[in-house]
């Protein structure tokens, strides 16, 4: 018996567009979700070039964002494309590990 939210069979997006070390530290979260909810579909949104580090048995798909500047902002062209692509999947849950209020609100819709 599991108390709390049941993620089994749900589509989950984990957004981690910051540094590579932080991304790698997020992988155990995906492993935990997949082990507890094996029918869930787990996707990551990562900084372009970092997808290589996440391809494993716990992740069902990866989206890459083009990042610019010191603050790690997603380029507007990449953001618009991602919104279009992500909306096709209709995620049930989205976890924004790298806190950017605007992106988290947009991804949640």
Order of alpha helices (4+ residues) and beta strands (2+ residues): beta-alpha-beta-beta-beta-beta-alpha-beta-alpha
